[in-house]
Protein backbone atom coordinates (compact mmCIF):
# COMPACT_ATOMS: atom_id res chain seq x y z
CA UNK A 1 0.00 0.00 0.00
CA UNK A 2 2.81 2.36 0.96
CA UNK A 3 4.59 1.50 -2.31
CA UNK A 4 1.52 2.37 -4.41
CA UNK A 5 1.17 5.71 -2.63
CA UNK A 6 4.77 6.67 -3.45
CA UNK A 7 4.18 5.83 -7.14
CA UNK A 8 1.18 8.12 -7.26
CA UNK A 9 3.09 10.98 -5.59
CA UNK A 10 6.08 10.55 -7.93
CA UNK A 11 3.85 10.60 -10.98
CA UNK A 12 2.14 13.76 -9.76
CA UNK A 13 5.50 15.49 -9.26
CA UNK A 14 6.72 14.51 -12.74
CA UNK A 15 3.54 15.74 -14.37
CA UNK A 16 3.74 19.04 -12.53
CA UNK A 17 7.38 19.69 -13.67
CA UNK A 18 6.78 19.12 -17.43
CA UNK A 19 6.99 22.30 -19.60
CA UNK A 20 4.80 22.24 -22.74
CA UNK A 21 6.45 23.16 -26.10
CA UNK A 22 4.80 26.42 -27.12
CA UNK A 23 6.17 26.24 -30.71
CA UNK A 24 6.61 22.59 -31.68
CA UNK A 25 6.71 23.40 -35.41
CA UNK A 26 9.66 25.81 -35.18
CA UNK A 27 12.24 25.14 -37.93
CA UNK A 28 15.23 27.50 -37.72
CA UNK A 29 16.49 26.76 -41.25
CA UNK A 30 13.06 27.49 -42.72
CA UNK A 31 12.08 30.42 -40.50
CA UNK A 32 15.35 32.35 -40.36
CA UNK A 33 17.38 33.94 -43.20
CA UNK A 34 20.06 31.82 -44.84
CA UNK A 35 22.88 33.84 -43.34
CA UNK A 36 21.90 33.06 -39.71
CA UNK A 37 23.41 29.57 -39.86
CA UNK A 38 26.13 27.67 -41.70
CA UNK A 39 24.84 25.49 -44.52
CA UNK A 40 26.34 22.05 -45.18
CA UNK A 41 27.16 23.19 -48.72
CA UNK A 42 27.18 26.38 -50.77
CA UNK A 43 26.70 27.11 -54.45
CA UNK A 44 29.16 29.00 -56.56
CA UNK A 45 28.93 30.16 -60.21
CA UNK A 46 30.80 28.44 -63.01
CA UNK A 47 32.42 31.82 -63.72
CA UNK A 48 32.32 35.24 -62.10
CA UNK A 49 30.64 38.21 -63.69
CA UNK A 50 33.15 40.21 -65.74
CA UNK A 51 34.09 43.76 -64.81
CA UNK A 52 32.51 45.91 -67.52
CA UNK A 53 33.94 49.24 -66.40
CA UNK A 54 35.53 51.01 -63.44
CA UNK A 55 34.67 54.36 -61.88
CA UNK A 56 36.29 56.62 -59.31
CA UNK A 57 39.45 55.12 -57.84
CA UNK A 58 39.13 51.73 -59.50
CA UNK A 59 35.68 50.72 -58.23
CA UNK A 60 34.56 47.80 -60.44
CA UNK A 61 31.12 47.90 -62.05
CA UNK A 62 29.30 44.70 -63.02
CA UNK A 63 26.17 44.28 -65.14
CA UNK A 64 23.68 41.42 -64.98
CA UNK A 65 20.22 40.62 -66.30
CA UNK A 66 19.48 38.09 -63.53
CA UNK A 67 17.33 38.70 -60.48
CA UNK A 68 19.81 36.80 -58.32
CA UNK A 69 23.56 37.00 -58.77
CA UNK A 70 26.67 35.84 -56.91
CA UNK A 71 28.98 38.27 -55.08
CA UNK A 72 32.49 36.91 -54.72
CA UNK A 73 34.01 37.04 -51.23
CA UNK A 74 36.58 39.90 -51.06
CA UNK A 75 39.13 37.57 -49.48
CA UNK A 76 38.37 34.51 -51.56
CA UNK A 77 36.33 32.67 -48.91
CA UNK A 78 35.14 33.00 -45.32
CA UNK A 79 37.88 31.72 -43.01
CA UNK A 80 36.70 29.45 -40.20
CA UNK A 81 37.16 31.17 -36.85
CA UNK A 82 37.29 34.73 -38.23
CA UNK A 83 34.40 37.16 -37.71
CA UNK A 84 31.81 36.77 -40.43
CA UNK A 85 32.07 39.04 -43.47
CA UNK A 86 28.84 41.01 -43.88
CA UNK A 87 27.36 42.23 -47.15
CA UNK A 88 25.68 45.64 -47.08
CA UNK A 89 23.97 47.31 -50.02
CA UNK A 90 22.53 50.66 -50.98
CA UNK A 91 20.07 51.49 -53.78
CA UNK A 92 20.23 55.28 -53.32
CA UNK A 93 23.91 55.94 -54.05
CA UNK A 94 25.08 55.44 -50.48
CA UNK A 95 22.52 57.58 -48.66
CA UNK A 96 21.09 54.54 -46.85
CA UNK A 97 22.59 51.10 -46.27
CA UNK A 98 20.89 47.77 -45.57
CA UNK A 99 22.53 44.56 -44.33
CA UNK A 100 21.85 41.71 -46.73
CA UNK A 101 23.59 38.92 -44.79
CA UNK A 102 26.85 37.18 -43.92
CA UNK A 103 29.15 34.71 -45.59
CA UNK A 104 29.04 31.21 -44.11
CA UNK A 105 32.13 29.24 -43.13
CA UNK A 106 34.28 28.60 -46.24
CA UNK A 107 31.63 30.24 -48.46
CA UNK A 108 33.17 31.81 -51.57
CA UNK A 109 30.11 33.50 -53.15
CA UNK A 110 27.14 35.23 -51.56
CA UNK A 111 23.87 34.87 -53.47
CA UNK A 112 22.28 38.32 -53.66
CA UNK A 113 18.67 38.85 -54.75
CA UNK A 114 17.75 42.12 -56.44
CA UNK A 115 14.09 42.99 -56.02
CA UNK A 116 14.12 45.53 -58.84
CA UNK A 117 16.33 46.89 -61.59
CA UNK A 118 18.89 49.51 -60.74
CA UNK A 119 22.36 50.10 -59.33
CA UNK A 120 23.28 48.20 -56.15
CA UNK A 121 26.21 49.63 -54.24
CA UNK A 122 27.91 46.82 -52.33
CA UNK A 123 30.10 47.28 -49.28
CA UNK A 124 31.79 44.58 -47.19
CA UNK A 125 32.02 44.89 -43.41
CA UNK A 126 34.42 42.55 -41.65
CA UNK A 127 38.09 41.65 -41.21
CA UNK A 128 40.44 43.81 -43.25
CA UNK A 129 37.73 46.07 -44.68
CA UNK A 130 38.23 49.13 -42.51
CA UNK A 131 35.48 51.42 -41.21
CA UNK A 132 34.07 54.85 -41.84
CA UNK A 133 31.85 57.34 -40.02
CA UNK A 134 30.75 59.04 -43.24
CA UNK A 135 26.98 58.84 -43.88
CA UNK A 136 27.47 57.97 -47.55
CA UNK A 137 30.48 55.71 -47.90
CA UNK A 138 31.90 54.79 -51.27
CA UNK A 139 31.09 51.23 -52.37
CA UNK A 140 33.57 48.42 -52.80
CA UNK A 141 31.68 47.24 -55.88
CA UNK A 142 28.66 48.24 -57.95
CA UNK A 143 26.27 45.73 -59.51
CA UNK A 144 23.79 47.10 -62.05
CA UNK A 145 20.74 44.93 -62.62
CA UNK A 146 19.09 45.49 -66.01
CA UNK A 147 16.44 43.03 -67.19
CA UNK A 148 14.96 45.16 -69.95
CA UNK A 149 16.35 45.01 -73.52
CA UNK A 150 16.90 48.21 -75.51
CA UNK A 151 13.94 49.77 -77.28
CA UNK A 152 14.56 49.60 -81.05
CA UNK A 153 12.47 50.97 -83.91
CA UNK A 154 13.13 50.88 -87.67
CA UNK A 155 11.20 52.62 -90.44
CA UNK A 156 11.47 52.80 -94.20
CA UNK A 157 10.69 55.81 -96.43
CA UNK A 158 8.71 55.68 -98.65
CA UNK A 159 6.68 53.35 -96.40
CA UNK A 160 5.78 49.80 -97.51
CA UNK A 161 2.04 50.65 -97.55
CA UNK A 162 0.09 53.21 -99.54
CA UNK A 163 -2.71 53.56 -96.95
CA UNK A 164 -2.91 53.73 -93.16
CA UNK A 165 -4.94 50.51 -92.92
CA UNK A 166 -2.12 48.63 -94.68
CA UNK A 167 -4.28 47.13 -97.40
CA UNK A 168 -2.47 48.49 -100.47
CA UNK A 169 1.27 47.69 -100.60
CA UNK A 170 3.74 50.12 -102.08
CA UNK A 171 5.56 48.42 -104.94
CA UNK A 172 9.24 49.31 -105.22
CA UNK A 173 11.41 48.88 -108.28
CA UNK A 174 14.92 47.55 -108.64
CA UNK A 175 17.29 50.48 -108.35
CA UNK A 176 14.94 52.58 -106.20
CA UNK A 177 16.55 54.25 -103.21
CA UNK A 178 14.80 53.92 -99.86
CA UNK A 179 15.71 55.70 -96.64
CA UNK A 180 16.11 53.37 -93.66
CA UNK A 181 15.86 55.10 -90.27
CA UNK A 182 16.39 53.62 -86.82
CA UNK A 183 16.38 54.63 -83.19
CA UNK A 184 17.71 52.83 -80.10
CA UNK A 185 16.99 53.84 -76.50
CA UNK A 186 18.71 52.32 -73.44
CA UNK A 187 20.64 54.02 -70.63
CA UNK A 188 23.00 51.04 -70.47
CA UNK A 189 23.49 50.62 -74.22
CA UNK A 190 26.69 48.75 -75.02
CA UNK A 191 28.97 50.53 -77.50
CA UNK A 192 29.37 49.22 -81.05
CA UNK A 193 26.32 46.93 -80.85
CA UNK A 194 23.86 48.78 -83.09
CA UNK A 195 23.89 46.87 -86.39
CA UNK A 196 21.88 46.95 -89.60
CA UNK A 197 21.19 43.83 -91.66
CA UNK A 198 19.18 42.94 -94.75
CA UNK A 199 17.66 39.72 -95.99
CA UNK A 200 15.30 38.59 -98.71
CA UNK A 201 11.83 37.31 -97.86
CA UNK A 202 11.70 34.13 -99.95
CA UNK A 203 12.92 30.80 -98.53
CA UNK A 204 15.78 29.89 -98.30
CA UNK A 205 17.16 33.38 -98.89
CA UNK A 206 15.47 34.55 -95.67
CA UNK A 207 18.17 32.61 -93.78
CA UNK A 208 20.96 34.63 -95.44
CA UNK A 209 21.66 37.83 -93.54
CA UNK A 210 23.67 40.57 -95.18
CA UNK A 211 25.14 42.38 -92.20
CA UNK A 212 26.71 45.77 -92.74
CA UNK A 213 30.00 45.91 -90.81
CA UNK A 214 29.85 49.60 -89.96
CA UNK A 215 29.14 50.60 -86.36
CA UNK A 216 25.98 52.70 -86.23
CA UNK A 217 24.95 55.47 -83.81
CA UNK A 218 21.91 54.98 -81.60
CA UNK A 219 19.84 57.00 -84.07
CA UNK A 220 20.27 57.75 -87.74
CA UNK A 221 19.24 56.98 -91.31
CA UNK A 222 20.88 55.78 -94.49
CA UNK A 223 19.84 55.61 -98.16
CA UNK A 224 19.88 52.05 -99.56
CA UNK A 225 19.41 50.99 -103.16
CA UNK A 226 17.15 48.00 -103.84
CA UNK A 227 19.19 45.24 -105.56
CA UNK A 228 17.91 42.91 -108.32
CA UNK A 229 17.93 39.95 -105.91
CA UNK A 230 15.01 41.52 -104.01
CA UNK A 231 12.74 41.14 -107.06
CA UNK A 232 13.64 37.49 -107.50
CA UNK A 233 13.66 36.41 -103.82
CA UNK A 234 10.33 37.72 -102.54
CA UNK A 235 11.14 41.28 -101.51
CA UNK A 236 13.49 42.92 -99.03
CA UNK A 237 13.46 43.36 -95.24
CA UNK A 238 15.69 45.27 -92.84
CA UNK A 239 16.74 44.35 -89.30
CA UNK A 240 18.28 46.56 -86.62
CA UNK A 241 19.76 44.97 -83.50
CA UNK A 242 21.28 46.40 -80.33
CA UNK A 243 22.51 45.08 -76.98
CA UNK A 244 23.03 46.59 -73.54
CA UNK A 245 25.88 46.03 -71.11
CA UNK A 246 23.88 43.41 -69.20
CA UNK A 247 23.62 41.23 -72.31
CA UNK A 248 20.02 41.94 -73.26
CA UNK A 249 19.58 41.84 -77.04
CA UNK A 250 16.81 43.63 -78.92
CA UNK A 251 15.89 43.21 -82.58
CA UNK A 252 13.46 45.21 -84.73
CA UNK A 253 12.33 44.35 -88.27
CA UNK A 254 10.91 46.43 -91.04
CA UNK A 255 7.94 45.17 -92.96
CA UNK A 256 8.63 43.37 -96.22
CA UNK A 257 9.22 45.68 -99.16
CA UNK A 258 7.33 44.39 -102.20
CA UNK A 259 9.61 44.69 -105.25
CA UNK A 260 8.38 44.48 -108.84
CA UNK A 261 10.15 41.99 -111.16
CA UNK A 262 13.07 43.55 -113.00
CA UNK A 263 12.70 44.15 -116.72
CA UNK A 264 14.82 42.20 -119.16
CA UNK A 265 16.56 45.28 -120.48
CA UNK A 266 18.65 47.15 -118.02
CA UNK A 267 21.37 49.75 -118.19
CA UNK A 268 22.78 48.74 -114.81
CA UNK A 269 26.51 48.01 -115.00
CA UNK A 270 27.65 44.42 -114.91
CA UNK A 271 29.42 44.91 -111.59
CA UNK A 272 29.12 48.04 -109.50
CA UNK A 273 30.94 49.17 -106.36
CA UNK A 274 29.52 48.09 -103.02
CA UNK A 275 28.75 51.28 -101.16
CA UNK A 276 28.33 51.56 -97.41
CA UNK A 277 24.75 50.26 -97.52
CA UNK A 278 24.47 48.71 -100.96
CA UNK A 279 24.12 45.09 -102.04
CA UNK A 280 25.97 43.97 -105.16
CA UNK A 281 24.12 42.61 -108.21
CA UNK A 282 24.97 39.43 -110.07
CA UNK A 283 27.54 40.23 -112.76
CA UNK A 284 27.04 39.38 -116.40
CA UNK A 285 29.22 36.55 -117.72
CA UNK A 286 30.90 38.56 -120.43
CA UNK A 287 34.65 38.98 -119.97
CA UNK A 288 34.60 37.08 -116.68
CA UNK A 289 36.99 34.16 -117.34
CA UNK A 290 36.58 31.39 -114.78
CA UNK A 291 33.38 32.79 -113.29
CA UNK A 292 30.70 30.01 -113.35
CA UNK A 293 27.72 30.80 -115.54
CA UNK A 294 24.11 30.16 -114.39
CA UNK A 295 23.28 26.45 -114.70
CA UNK A 296 26.84 25.48 -115.65
CA UNK A 297 28.42 22.16 -114.63
CA UNK A 298 31.71 21.58 -112.79
CA UNK A 299 33.36 18.34 -111.74
CA UNK A 300 33.95 18.00 -108.00
CA UNK A 301 37.66 17.78 -107.24
CA UNK A 302 38.70 19.49 -110.45
CA UNK A 303 41.09 22.44 -110.52
CA UNK A 304 39.81 25.81 -111.71
CA UNK A 305 41.37 29.17 -112.46
CA UNK A 306 39.50 32.39 -111.82
CA UNK A 307 41.06 35.13 -113.94
CA UNK A 308 38.50 37.80 -113.05
CA UNK A 309 38.15 39.69 -109.76
CA UNK A 310 35.94 42.82 -109.71
CA UNK A 311 37.76 46.11 -109.25
CA UNK A 312 35.74 47.00 -106.13
CA UNK A 313 37.38 44.07 -104.32
CA UNK A 314 40.47 46.25 -104.04
CA UNK A 315 38.62 48.45 -101.55
CA UNK A 316 38.45 45.68 -98.95
CA UNK A 317 40.77 43.49 -96.90
CA UNK A 318 40.55 39.74 -96.24
CA UNK A 319 38.94 39.11 -99.64
CA UNK A 320 38.20 35.41 -100.15
CA UNK A 321 36.62 33.12 -102.73
CA UNK A 322 33.91 31.04 -101.05
CA UNK A 323 31.86 28.06 -102.20
CA UNK A 324 28.38 26.91 -101.12
CA UNK A 325 26.58 23.69 -102.03
CA UNK A 326 23.30 24.57 -100.22
CA UNK A 327 22.23 27.72 -102.08
CA UNK A 328 24.18 30.08 -99.83
CA UNK A 329 23.07 28.81 -96.42
CA UNK A 330 26.68 27.96 -95.52
CA UNK A 331 30.04 28.83 -97.06
CA UNK A 332 33.54 27.41 -97.18
CA UNK A 333 36.67 29.25 -98.30
CA UNK A 334 38.37 27.82 -101.37
CA UNK A 335 40.87 30.62 -102.03
CA UNK A 336 42.27 33.63 -100.15
CA UNK A 337 44.03 36.86 -100.96
CA UNK A 338 41.98 37.82 -104.02
CA UNK A 339 43.03 41.03 -105.76
CA UNK A 340 41.82 42.72 -108.96
CA UNK A 341 43.94 41.75 -111.96
CA UNK A 342 45.37 38.67 -110.25
CA UNK A 343 44.36 35.13 -111.28
CA UNK A 344 43.60 32.66 -108.54
CA UNK A 345 43.53 28.87 -108.63
CA UNK A 346 40.98 26.91 -106.63
CA UNK A 347 39.70 23.35 -106.35
CA UNK A 348 36.02 22.50 -106.65
CA UNK A 349 34.90 20.66 -103.49
CA UNK A 350 33.98 17.01 -104.00
CA UNK A 351 30.20 17.31 -103.61
CA UNK A 352 27.11 16.52 -105.64
CA UNK A 353 24.62 19.38 -105.69
CA UNK A 354 22.54 21.45 -108.09
CA UNK A 355 22.44 24.38 -105.66
CA UNK A 356 26.06 25.50 -105.76
CA UNK A 357 27.14 29.13 -105.65
CA UNK A 358 30.44 30.96 -105.66
CA UNK A 359 30.98 34.35 -104.08
CA UNK A 360 33.74 36.87 -103.52
CA UNK A 361 33.46 38.41 -100.08
CA UNK A 362 35.44 40.35 -97.51
CA UNK A 363 35.51 38.68 -94.09
CA UNK A 364 34.96 40.84 -91.02
CA UNK A 365 37.45 39.80 -88.28
CA UNK A 366 35.95 38.94 -84.91
CA UNK A 367 32.33 39.04 -86.08
CA UNK A 368 30.19 35.95 -86.59
CA UNK A 369 26.75 35.26 -88.03
CA UNK A 370 25.15 31.89 -87.16
CA UNK A 371 28.49 30.34 -86.30
CA UNK A 372 30.31 31.58 -89.43
CA UNK A 373 32.49 34.66 -89.92
CA UNK A 374 30.49 37.67 -91.07
CA UNK A 375 31.29 38.80 -94.60
CA UNK A 376 30.70 41.75 -96.88
CA UNK A 377 29.30 40.41 -100.13
CA UNK A 378 31.08 41.81 -103.16
CA UNK A 379 29.71 39.57 -105.91
CA UNK A 380 27.98 36.17 -106.12
CA UNK A 381 27.13 33.73 -108.92
CA UNK A 382 23.76 32.28 -109.65
CA UNK A 383 23.23 28.57 -109.04
CA UNK A 384 25.28 25.98 -110.90
CA UNK A 385 25.80 22.21 -110.61
CA UNK A 386 28.70 20.22 -109.21
CA UNK A 387 29.08 16.44 -109.36
CA UNK A 388 31.82 14.18 -108.03
CA UNK A 389 34.56 13.55 -110.57
CA UNK A 390 34.64 9.92 -111.76
CA UNK A 391 38.07 8.23 -111.33
CA UNK A 392 38.54 8.01 -115.13
CA UNK A 393 38.33 11.78 -115.39
CA UNK A 394 41.19 12.39 -112.96
CA UNK A 395 44.65 12.59 -114.60
CA UNK A 396 46.82 9.60 -113.73
CA UNK A 397 43.89 7.35 -112.78
HUDARA-V112307 format. One record per run of one state. SS is the DSSP state (~ for helix, > for strand, _ for the rest). FROM is the first residue (numbers start at 1). TO is the last residue. Records with the same first field share a line. If there is no record, write none. Layout:
# HUDARA-V112307
SS->FROM-TO  FROM-TO
This chain:
# HUDARA-V112307
_->1-1  18-27  32-33  37-52  56-58  65-67  73-85  91-97  103-108  114-117  126-140  146-150  158-160  162-168  170-170  173-176  186-188  190-194  201-204  208-209  212-218  226-227  233-235  245-248  254-256  260-277  279-296  301-302  307-310  316-318  325-331  337-343  348-352  370-371  381-383  389-390  394-397
~->2-17  28-31  34-36  205-207  228-232  311-315  391-393
>->53-55  59-64  68-72  86-90  98-102  109-113  118-125  141-145  151-157  161-161  169-169  171-172  177-185  189-189  195-200  210-211  219-225  236-244  249-253  257-259  278-278  297-300  303-306  319-324  332-336  344-347  353-369  372-380  384-388
